[in-house]
Amino acid sequence: MEFGFSLNAFQQHGLEESLATLGDLGYDGVEILLDEPHLFPGTASESDVAEVRNLLDANGLSVSNCNAFMLKALERTDESKEAEYDRDTEGFHHPSFLEPAAEDRRARIDHTKNALETASALGADSISLTPGGPIPKGTSTEDAMELFLEGIRAVMPTAEDVGVDVLVEPEPELLIETSDDFLEFAEQIDSPRIGCNFDAGHFFCVDEDPVELIDKLSAHTGHYHLEDIPADKTHEHTQLGDGGMDIDGFLQALEDRDYDGFVTIELYPYEETPHETASGAMDYLEDHGWT
């Protein structure tokens, strides 16, 4: 298998510096953040994309995945809209596929279409997406799912046209949390381009064993995210080896199945120390014999 590192930890740093760091550390690939400040599909030009491709080549990096989950470039800042949700939600979830306002849902759909085209121009195989988003107050789970299905069906023709997979990423406290949630959703999408971005830590948070899910989701999984999670299963992305997950057991299970794709380390909470964090994750992988 190959290892990438997600650029969502490097949001306070430029793309050129970030890619140079990851190349020097020995990563095989990188998850490109399709958002500000790196490469926002809504404003990226052909020359911007060409520059990223040149930087990837110069640093010996492949694209492990394109992250279209986060969306700070269009982050909603109207605090009055917080009343639409039963709990505080991360700004980068918004606008989501589940927003009460149709224009907000359309913004997420348009962003996803643009992300697919940008990913294709980068030569990437996939983009990862939010599993719907936080469910607004007063919206039933059934109605939220209908909105999500409507949004995903709207972007699938673009995915099929450009040849890029749409990988929905289950996450705690969002519409799709568990493996069963994902499979129920996937059955309703008639496209070979729909898949799962398998985040091992997310499944651990909702009391599922990531190892047991590898086979269950193998027909759908296009890419893996990996981070550690505290032993109490709080949804907090933690440096490899510092939490309660069996990181080595999970990687061994992938190796036993001859998985030869990418596992991307995703440690976005470490924005203050991304270089050290990426280095520490690589140290863990090297010390435990994975690279």
GUFI-728089 format. One line per field, with one value per residue: x, y, z of N, C-alpha, C, O in turn. Coordinates in steps of 0.001 Angstrom, whole numbers, plus 500000, padded with zeros to 6 digits. Example, Ala and Ser with C-alpha at 12.3 -4.5 7.8 and 13.67 -1.06 7.14 Angstrom:
<pts>
n.c1	c(513190 512850)
n.c2	c(494310 497750)
n.c3	c(507800 507080)
ca.c1	c(512300 513670)
ca.c2	c(495500 498940)
ca.c3	c(507800 507140)
c.c1	c(513200 512900)
c.c2	c(496700 500030)
c.c3	c(507800 507870)
o.c1	c(514236 513409)
o.c2	c(496681 501138)
o.c3	c(508465 508039)
</pts>
This chain:
<pts>
n.c1	c(500845 500299 501211 499656 499343 497076 496363 494730 495685 497524 496539 497339 499518 501360 500829 503078 505194 504081 503796 506466 507445 506081 506995 509749 509606 509012 506511 504221 502116 499572 496730 494838 493582 490625 489862 489989 493056 494335 493542 490899 488104 486169 487419 489837 492165 493139 495883 496515 495912 497738 500106 499965 500139 502731 504162 503581 504843 507491 508048 507797 505297 502102 498555 496582 493931 491208 490111 486967 485297 485632 484753 485563 485784 483272 482079 479445 478655 476702 475529 472975 471865 472590 470540 469188 470059 470423 472680 476048 477854 480605 482097 483075 481397 479362 478170 475874 474604 472172 471015 468459 467789 467307 469125 471497 471927 472264 474683 476510 476196 477032 479674 480655 480439 482270 484531 484871 485569 487960 489487 489683 491251 493581 494336 493391 491846 489600 487192 486500 483584 481357 479022 476271 475678 475250 472098 469426 467525 464278 464065 463427 465193 464626 463685 465981 467707 466514 467012 469784 470190 469042 470869 473267 472580 472398 475034 476254 476191 478234 480443 480568 481039 483603 485102 485744 485626 483038 483357 481737 481961 481409 480586 480705 477765 476761 474642 475051 476466 477334 478502 476325 474502 475800 475752 473028 472416 474068 472903 470851 471799 472366 474999 478276 480211 479927 481081 482854 484592 486608 486962 488825 488980 486569 484652 485456 484736 481974 481529 482138 484143 486939 488567 486898 485173 486474 486260 483488 482925 484511 483878 483036 484873 487072 489233 491246 491091 493147 493690 494496 492323 490981 490794 488290 486632 485928 485266 487960 490593 493692 497217 499021 499299 498900 496368 493487 493133 493758 496125 498169 497016 494929 496287 497723 495657 494803 497115 497206 495183 496230 496055 496746 496438 495957 496463 495558 496834 495033 495050 493825 493292 495743 496746 498460 500907 501755 503972 505624 503747 503129 505649 505894 503889 504903 507218 506057 504962 507284 508780 507178 507358 505947 506636)
n.c2	c(498811 502373 505545 508577 512074 514346 517554 519192 519697 521639 524218 526737 527239 527663 526078 525261 525126 523225 520872 520403 519817 517379 515737 515665 514299 511753 510785 509039 510161 512751 514240 516452 519580 520793 523612 526919 527661 526557 525172 526187 525085 526807 529117 528428 528413 527101 527364 527475 524852 523473 524362 523149 520461 520464 520998 518720 516744 517652 517118 514429 513263 511675 512115 511241 511505 513812 516322 517272 517715 519568 523052 525866 528128 528976 529322 529768 532744 533996 534358 534108 531998 529804 528980 527153 524649 521919 521779 523032 523362 522480 525048 524432 522500 523713 525553 522812 519697 519545 521918 524196 526236 526422 527663 527488 524734 524334 525667 523921 521688 522745 523355 520761 519666 521340 520589 517936 518295 519708 517820 515851 517237 517320 514732 512983 510201 510307 512153 513136 513364 515150 513325 514120 516081 518067 517447 519622 521439 520283 518840 515652 512497 510944 512821 514368 512530 512252 514782 514655 512508 513642 515708 514279 512730 514761 515435 513188 512724 514464 513320 510869 511750 512937 510919 510481 509290 509608 509769 509124 510060 508574 509962 510698 512027 513199 512928 510332 507879 505269 502021 500523 502590 503804 501763 501445 503919 503862 501889 503192 504762 504801 504325 503635 505214 505964 505743 504804 506786 505535 506172 505243 506037 507409 505361 503883 505689 505430 503021 500842 498217 498938 497060 494850 495954 496224 494147 494156 496590 496593 496416 498915 500764 503323 504643 505217 506873 507605 507992 508409 507901 509088 506894 506959 507298 509781 512087 513059 513797 512306 512090 509368 506506 507815 507550 505443 503494 500488 500826 499454 496937 497475 498343 496023 494301 495396 494967 492167 491642 492309 494978 497645 500324 503785 504909 507579 509817 511705 514559 517033 518726 519668 522174 524129 522937 521514 520538 519234 517378 515843 514768 513295 511377 509995 509008 507188 505318 504397 503412 501300 499607 499985 501429)
n.c3	c(500000 499643 501082 501897 502773 504183 502942 504407 506905 506508 506223 506960 505515 502458 499247 497745 499630 501380 499822 499218 501762 502369 500311 500931 503345 502592 501810 499676 498357 498222 499655 498009 498950 497978 498220 499639 501342 499120 496500 495132 493484 492418 491607 490516 487865 484613 484483 487188 487988 486383 487534 490045 489298 488278 490607 492106 490552 490740 493367 493606 494126 494162 493551 496117 496709 496309 498388 498781 500783 502925 503067 503303 501786 501025 503400 505697 507339 508712 511767 512732 511460 512853 514413 512954 513488 515808 517286 517707 514706 512589 510686 508149 507180 505911 503058 503022 501610 502762 503515 504650 502845 499387 497651 499044 499126 496409 496036 497240 495564 493092 493749 494113 491542 490216 491639 490832 488148 488440 489852 487890 486011 487426 487288 489155 490855 492458 494468 497821 499855 502066 504113 503408 505581 508622 510143 509679 512145 512828 510516 509285 509457 507240 505352 505149 503982 501491 500414 500271 498508 496252 495754 495292 493080 491261 490775 489738 486868 486005 487308 485961 483371 483549 484629 487353 490676 493135 496433 499261 502626 505566 508755 512264 513798 511531 508588 507442 509247 509938 508716 507769 507302 505147 503168 502767 501678 499328 497789 496593 494612 491290 489836 488669 489672 492303 495640 498681 500977 503146 506344 508907 511603 511984 511856 514089 516076 516155 517299 515654 514340 512581 511210 510803 509009 506618 504664 504427 503214 501001 498261 497721 498588 497794 498760 501652 504775 507568 510994 514454 517280 520366 523256 524453 522361 521431 518845 517643 515782 516049 516593 515108 517078 519457 520416 521001 519074 517185 515288 513913 513659 511918 509581 509082 508438 506011 504514 504542 502823 500460 499675 497573 497202 498196 501555 503358 505680 507938 509627 510411 512711 513531 512703 513657 513854 511411 509906 511798 512656 510373 510017 512401 512031 509839 511044 512815 510988 509749 511930 512691 510635 508225 506041)
ca.c1	c(500000 501012 500755 499557 499028 496067 496756 493872 496468 498443 495740 498018 500756 501188 500862 504447 505913 503472 504148 507898 507596 505612 507927 510979 509353 508916 505167 504006 501093 498998 495326 494726 492428 489924 489291 490992 493861 495172 493053 489440 487621 485342 488236 491094 492305 493935 497285 496626 495951 499015 501152 499889 500674 504188 504683 503484 505920 508787 508260 507620 504049 500871 497344 495908 492493 490934 489176 485903 484483 485736 484331 485697 485689 481882 481581 478387 479074 475509 475350 471565 471500 472885 469260 468652 470632 470265 473992 477062 478424 481820 481800 483410 480312 478340 476830 475813 473533 470931 470614 467049 467640 467659 470323 472662 472141 472792 476088 477281 476138 477902 481057 481017 480667 483543 485584 485075 486298 489319 490153 490005 492366 494775 494617 492995 490827 488430 487008 485739 482487 480550 477864 475071 475938 474430 470662 468842 466445 462956 464125 463539 466283 464132 463675 467374 468266 465988 467766 471138 470098 468787 472123 474242 472133 472657 476455 476785 476514 479555 481421 480671 481632 485037 485770 486242 484705 482506 483494 481037 482732 480621 481187 479825 476844 476242 473527 475511 477479 477786 478640 474978 473965 476388 475278 471635 472484 474689 471953 469884 472488 472641 476174 479512 481151 479702 481875 483043 485877 486608 487740 488865 488684 485146 483924 485813 483969 480571 481544 482340 485528 487383 489086 485766 484458 487249 485614 482093 482840 485578 483365 482693 485931 488031 490343 491179 491651 493587 494160 494151 491162 491093 490197 486872 485961 485610 485667 489087 491698 494834 498434 499134 499923 498571 494980 493094 492906 494796 496580 498914 496085 494189 497186 498028 494490 494861 498225 496816 494252 497002 495630 497883 496067 496422 495961 495955 496785 494268 495228 493537 493324 497111 497112 499544 502176 501582 505234 505994 502733 503367 506894 505622 503108 505832 508064 505291 504873 508605 509175 506369 507630 504946 507266)
ca.c2	c(500000 503638 506461 509996 512941 515307 518954 520004 520089 522696 525345 527988 527249 527639 524765 524899 524728 522019 519718 520156 519146 515995 515011 515445 513328 510422 510336 508656 510988 513835 514550 517858 520280 521595 524696 527908 528544 525793 525080 526244 524876 527907 530205 527904 528473 526012 527557 527085 523393 523055 524631 522093 519233 520608 520879 517303 516034 518086 516546 512980 512947 511409 512551 510099 511805 515245 516570 518236 517661 520876 524123 527137 529241 529431 529144 530687 533559 534583 533650 533859 530726 528728 528526 526095 523371 521602 521802 523749 522572 523048 525930 523874 521638 524541 525025 521362 519183 519473 523242 524534 527115 525746 528263 526957 523368 524467 526051 522698 520875 523366 523146 519361 519520 521990 519771 516779 518727 520039 516553 515226 517973 516948 513317 512251 509160 510458 513214 512708 514288 515057 512425 514935 517225 518051 517505 520843 521314 520134 517985 514242 511773 510508 513979 514738 511589 512588 515936 514217 511725 514589 516393 513351 512390 515915 515536 511956 512828 515081 512301 509891 512412 513204 509701 510622 508701 510396 508924 509686 509727 508541 510712 510814 513145 513676 512105 508946 507668 503887 501252 500197 503830 504012 500760 501757 505053 503497 501076 504067 505533 503922 504808 502964 506211 506241 504866 505165 507180 504764 506799 504238 506667 507718 504141 503575 506586 505001 501665 499796 497790 499202 495847 494032 496637 496244 493259 494557 497755 496540 496643 500329 501626 503806 505342 505134 507864 507013 508816 507771 508474 508796 505627 507140 507395 511151 512360 513985 513203 512275 511549 507913 505955 508595 507312 504113 502590 499521 501280 498386 495873 497898 498304 494626 493726 495839 494258 490765 491586 492777 496314 498372 501713 504782 505236 508967 510242 512947 515131 518455 519604 520057 523280 524924 522207 520496 519914 518286 516329 514957 514052 512315 510277 509187 508281 506035 504325 503804 502653 500087 498760 500108 502044)
ca.c3	c(500000 499613 502122 501616 503911 503742 503040 505270 508076 506090 505758 507261 504738 501024 498603 497338 500845 501936 498992 499397 503063 502302 499458 501691 504414 502020 501481 498278 497750 498992 499425 497686 499516 496974 499025 499994 500498 498192 495123 495189 492117 491944 491056 489963 486413 484035 484871 488600 488027 485796 488526 491062 488694 488215 491977 492468 489842 491261 494703 493546 494808 493429 494240 496741 496714 496391 499480 498507 502000 503556 502173 504012 500839 500994 504770 506109 508485 509342 513026 512986 510863 513791 514969 512102 513895 517219 517941 516947 513625 512009 509574 506840 506709 505266 502830 502856 500760 503538 503989 504429 501681 498132 497053 499760 498630 495057 496131 497492 494351 492094 494197 493878 490102 489916 492234 489957 486958 488859 490154 486615 485431 488197 487084 490363 490676 493324 495447 498993 500140 503280 504006 503561 506440 509832 509836 510242 513122 512252 509326 509646 508801 505922 504451 504921 503018 500163 499937 499931 497275 495165 495467 494720 491715 490402 490424 489162 485441 485870 487700 484888 482205 483728 485064 488722 491637 494252 497624 500414 503831 506798 509863 513428 513969 510260 508115 507289 510282 510067 507475 507284 506728 503822 502213 502452 500759 498053 497016 495935 493581 490155 489114 489066 490185 493718 496496 500086 501535 504390 507405 509979 512885 512079 512203 515471 516942 516262 517855 514660 514240 511212 510571 510370 507926 505374 503690 504258 502338 499995 496906 497586 499090 496816 499407 503114 505690 508829 512093 515716 517969 521801 523692 524785 521056 521065 517466 517666 515017 516951 515993 515123 518272 520656 520786 521435 517952 516826 513977 513254 513307 510731 508431 508793 507757 504618 503863 504369 501688 499304 499256 497007 496984 499157 502884 503603 507076 508005 510957 510217 513881 513862 511812 514227 513742 510375 509501 512840 512712 509231 510309 513447 511456 509040 511994 513291 509908 509536 513119 512779 509470 507161 504868)
c.c1	c(500883 500398 500775 499301 498089 496523 495817 494536 497353 497701 496337 499319 500448 501355 502282 505255 505389 503856 505630 508154 507229 506496 509215 510803 509180 507524 505071 503041 500550 497521 495213 493456 491818 489128 490372 491755 494624 494671 491529 488884 486790 486121 489512 491079 493083 495387 497511 496747 497276 500162 501155 500462 502192 504817 504640 504627 507282 509097 508002 506364 502933 499698 496653 494391 492377 489834 488208 484897 484450 485345 484362 485527 484283 481244 480558 478811 477906 475175 473889 471139 471843 471604 468653 469111 470514 471582 474924 477630 479650 481457 482051 482381 479323 478932 476873 474715 472170 470420 469125 466832 468140 468918 471597 472959 472751 474265 476968 477305 477079 479369 481516 481270 482005 484717 485892 485876 487748 490114 490557 491205 493677 495198 494264 491895 489531 488401 486256 484765 481909 479383 476567 475367 475166 472955 470062 467715 465098 462906 464275 464717 465864 464152 465098 468015 467758 466711 469167 471132 469867 470081 473144 473845 472412 474118 476990 477021 477881 480640 481642 481325 483149 485809 486402 485188 484295 482486 482860 481703 481855 481354 480207 479033 476417 475205 473899 476676 478116 477926 477278 474303 474489 475823 473834 471565 472971 473752 470986 470504 472908 473790 477397 480511 480906 480489 481989 484474 485901 487540 487696 488500 487219 484333 484215 484979 482537 480485 481535 483830 485999 487900 487943 485036 485208 486579 484185 481952 483810 485089 483077 483858 486916 489267 490134 491770 492047 494096 493939 492984 491324 490326 488724 486011 485378 486095 486720 490259 492997 496028 498503 499885 499581 497148 494728 492855 494076 495250 497288 498010 495303 495072 497567 496880 494449 495972 497878 495880 494896 496512 496843 497552 496582 495682 496468 495771 496104 494281 494993 493521 494705 497606 498283 500902 502125 502868 505653 505020 502901 504638 506665 504834 504007 506777 507350 505268 506210 509004 508406 506428 506660 505488 508723)
c.c2	c(501243 504583 507905 510764 514027 516741 519782 520320 521303 523957 526700 528139 527149 526252 524342 524398 523397 520773 519388 519412 517668 515152 514687 514384 511901 509907 510006 509606 512018 513951 516058 518444 521166 522693 525749 527419 527826 525800 525024 526142 526027 529019 529712 527952 527257 526142 527210 525566 522883 523271 523556 520790 519293 520445 519426 516520 516375 517455 515042 512486 512648 512015 511323 510251 513316 515469 517675 518256 519038 521963 525457 528326 529811 529353 530212 531432 534218 533807 533344 532515 529543 528167 527401 524707 523179 521655 522654 522825 523275 523895 525305 522864 522409 525334 523523 520989 519245 520826 523494 525380 526416 526334 527793 525531 523415 524847 524834 521799 521438 523197 521721 519105 520142 521182 518550 517164 519074 518775 515841 515906 517670 515501 512464 511249 509473 511796 512608 513811 514083 514091 513183 516214 517080 518171 518756 520537 521227 519307 516539 513616 511350 511664 514434 513817 511874 513791 515527 513418 512636 515299 515493 512958 513540 515992 514299 512035 513471 514084 511296 510492 512572 511989 509773 510086 509705 509486 509632 509163 509742 509243 510783 512117 513813 512676 510629 508745 506287 503218 500879 501421 504016 503028 501017 502923 504620 502685 501932 504947 504589 504492 504036 503920 506569 505262 505430 505646 506625 505439 505885 504836 506999 506492 503718 504416 506119 503511 500559 499483 498007 497956 494998 494652 496607 495384 493701 495677 497705 496836 498114 501260 502002 504411 505234 506386 507140 508089 508004 508536 508158 507530 505759 507367 508771 511404 513471 513318 513404 511626 510028 507442 506669 508363 505877 503124 501622 499840 500154 497238 496213 497823 496871 493953 494150 495106 492801 490588 492107 494120 497091 499823 502612 504711 506646 509308 511607 513495 516637 519300 520173 521197 524109 524258 521162 519804 518852 517110 515341 514140 512977 511127 509384 508404 507036 504943 503639 502924 501337 499245 498862 500807 501611)
c.c3	c(500000 500648 501627 502891 503396 503978 503902 506612 507781 505638 506092 506480 503256 500443 498258 498529 501386 501144 499118 500709 502965 501390 500192 502769 503892 501761 499986 497582 498712 498646 499239 498296 498442 497675 499171 501219 499386 496768 495157 493773 491558 491286 490386 488440 485918 484429 486337 488725 487471 486779 489609 490510 488617 489596 492447 491827 490434 492609 494763 494225 493815 494202 494805 496669 496677 497417 499090 499645 502646 502558 502912 503083 500775 502379 505123 507361 509199 510606 513310 512438 511773 514396 514152 512559 515398 517984 517104 515885 513075 510793 508224 506335 505835 504108 502541 501869 501447 503993 503736 503171 500416 497519 497742 499315 497232 495079 496382 496253 493293 492461 493888 492395 489700 490447 491376 488722 487295 489174 488873 485968 486149 487943 488278 490043 491408 494026 496626 499380 501524 503077 504271 504295 507735 509452 510478 511226 512395 510986 509770 508922 507392 504922 504138 503887 501608 499573 499496 498631 496073 494761 494796 493295 490758 489966 489707 487652 485189 486225 486584 483647 482349 484236 486433 489680 492713 495474 498824 501687 505078 507946 511026 513422 512666 509751 508015 508244 510219 508703 506909 506672 505311 502805 501811 501464 499376 497170 496203 494853 492464 489326 489583 489698 491652 494562 497904 500327 502963 505387 508623 511334 513064 512472 513644 516444 517149 516614 516794 514586 512808 510490 510018 509182 506595 504311 503397 503224 501161 498583 496649 497896 497989 497437 500912 503752 506970 509760 513341 516328 519459 522185 524049 523540 520774 519645 517444 516966 515782 516253 516131 516369 519555 521134 521172 520320 517766 515402 513230 512832 512053 509488 508063 508052 506297 503865 503606 503176 500405 498779 498771 496671 498096 500489 503168 505075 507128 509429 510916 511483 514195 512969 512343 514036 512626 509965 510507 512891 511575 509439 511360 512936 510602 509942 512500 512218 509675 510719 513233 511517 508319 505926 504774)
o.c1	c(502070 499237 501746 499070 498285 497001 496074 494010 497873 498183 495888 500116 499412 501944 502649 505920 506171 504198 506006 508974 507978 506722 509724 511742 509199 507347 505746 503133 501000 497120 495452 492377 492411 487897 491537 491139 495489 495317 490941 489153 486718 485569 490208 490093 493617 496056 498575 497583 497870 501083 502216 501201 502868 505874 505564 505295 508127 510262 507992 506359 502830 499840 496191 493659 493337 488758 488564 483781 483382 485573 483329 485165 484108 480020 480770 479271 478102 474602 473591 470151 471438 471575 467704 468604 470506 471584 474639 477861 479735 480620 481345 482470 478538 480090 477799 473994 471138 469478 468589 465803 469252 469710 472653 474122 473646 475027 478050 478341 477836 480207 482647 482216 482775 485764 487055 486768 488658 491284 491653 492084 494752 496291 494768 491125 488472 489416 485468 485053 481964 478812 475861 475319 474489 472608 470174 467049 464822 461829 465168 465183 466669 464585 465395 468771 468507 466993 469671 471975 470435 470356 473808 474698 472638 474419 478073 477995 478599 481653 482777 482083 483892 487039 487467 484001 485094 481695 483396 481975 481576 482572 479003 479562 475787 474924 473139 477736 479322 477526 477088 473618 473735 475455 473462 470759 472360 473803 470377 469821 473714 473579 477546 481546 481623 480559 481317 485438 485285 488760 486667 487791 486682 483437 483318 484566 481944 479515 480990 484671 485514 487692 488020 484356 484634 486356 483728 480989 483918 485811 482893 483834 487511 490249 489002 492809 491385 494841 493247 492696 491766 489352 487980 484807 484449 487195 486411 490853 493361 495866 498092 500976 499926 496748 495635 492413 495214 494815 497030 498210 495043 494651 497716 497098 494097 495789 498223 495801 494221 496550 497849 498294 497504 494472 497676 494696 496528 493614 495847 493717 494829 498755 499015 501933 502434 502862 505992 505426 502824 504695 507182 505075 503886 507105 507947 505527 506259 509509 508911 505659 506550 504856 509431)
o.c2	c(501171 504444 508381 510183 514562 517093 520967 521125 521927 524681 527717 529039 526620 525367 523184 523366 522542 519742 518216 518495 516806 513974 513571 513648 510949 508713 510612 509830 512142 513782 516836 517864 522167 522684 525500 526800 528438 526384 523943 527009 526199 529787 530501 527575 526483 525140 526708 525061 521961 522458 523105 520096 518293 519830 518960 515728 515497 517275 514452 511415 513284 512382 510463 509266 514024 514879 518853 518752 519602 521824 526093 529415 530999 529323 531401 530826 534924 532719 532411 531944 528413 527020 526756 523698 524143 521582 522961 521643 524502 523508 525594 522414 521807 525746 523032 521848 519029 520888 523055 525251 525888 525602 527707 525163 522633 524394 524722 521214 520694 522931 521512 518402 519550 521091 518178 516426 518767 518670 515289 515231 517752 515093 511350 511421 508968 512479 511677 515002 512987 514039 512911 517301 516072 518919 518939 519505 521996 519087 516230 514131 511398 511499 514836 514266 511745 513824 515996 513631 512418 515472 515899 512869 513315 516547 514352 511448 513072 513999 510916 509815 512367 512016 509201 510379 510537 508546 510618 507969 510818 509132 510914 513176 514870 511682 509768 509351 506155 503768 500913 501317 504340 503423 500829 502915 504968 502785 501456 505775 503684 505066 503800 503489 507410 504076 506395 504993 507188 505300 505766 504209 506886 506572 503247 503932 506377 502832 499478 500367 497333 497811 494491 493950 496932 495837 493629 495711 498671 497444 498523 502428 501142 504671 505169 506890 506196 508983 506988 509669 507059 507149 504783 507599 508912 510992 514647 512379 514530 510727 509471 507928 506195 508920 505173 502006 501907 499207 499931 496636 495344 497298 496542 493140 493348 494682 492259 489506 492322 494370 497186 500479 502261 504491 506875 509115 512548 512968 517421 520511 521064 521185 524721 524931 520000 518602 517727 515975 514130 512963 511867 509993 508159 507256 505965 503776 502433 501818 500369 498300 497936 500775 502019)
o.c3	c(500319 501034 501038 503951 502305 505056 504115 507381 508706 504767 505561 506742 502853 501062 498460 498445 501803 501724 499125 500762 503424 501668 500095 503076 504672 501516 499153 496375 499851 497494 500162 498169 498040 497706 498862 502087 498760 495898 495205 492942 490341 490498 489747 487807 486712 484682 486698 489474 488029 486851 490040 491209 488861 489737 493114 492492 490611 492961 495843 494831 492766 495368 494055 496579 496979 497326 499067 499492 502885 501356 503119 503529 500502 502509 504884 508329 510189 510534 514055 512901 511502 514842 514598 512068 516164 519213 515947 516139 513087 509978 507258 505193 505102 504177 501896 501362 500813 504784 502719 502507 500382 496926 497114 499147 496911 494224 495806 495936 492671 491599 493449 492038 488944 489805 491217 488303 486525 488805 488785 485433 485555 488338 488419 489098 491034 494166 496455 499260 502082 501988 505242 503719 507936 508538 511690 511136 511473 510432 510559 507905 506461 503781 503013 503025 500640 498375 498476 497759 495003 493574 493842 492412 489569 488910 489124 487180 484273 485530 486298 482953 481389 484273 486663 489532 493144 495544 499330 501809 505608 508087 510808 513085 512686 510421 508458 508086 510427 507677 505693 505655 504393 501698 500653 500534 498365 495944 495244 494250 492676 488257 490782 490205 492195 494238 498268 499928 503868 505296 509287 512121 514166 513313 514343 517497 518197 516278 517016 514749 511899 509285 508899 508434 505555 503188 502257 502457 500405 497794 495503 497508 497340 496742 501392 503326 507401 509358 513290 515944 519795 521536 523962 523648 519978 519276 517256 517498 516123 515428 517150 516668 520637 522156 521616 520585 518140 514440 512048 511777 511220 508457 506887 507154 505432 502724 502556 502595 499398 497574 499474 495940 498832 500550 503214 505642 506457 510319 511330 511379 515035 512529 511565 514053 512889 509702 510140 513141 511786 509082 511233 513353 510638 509642 512604 512512 509432 510530 513802 511344 507515 504871 503854)
</pts>
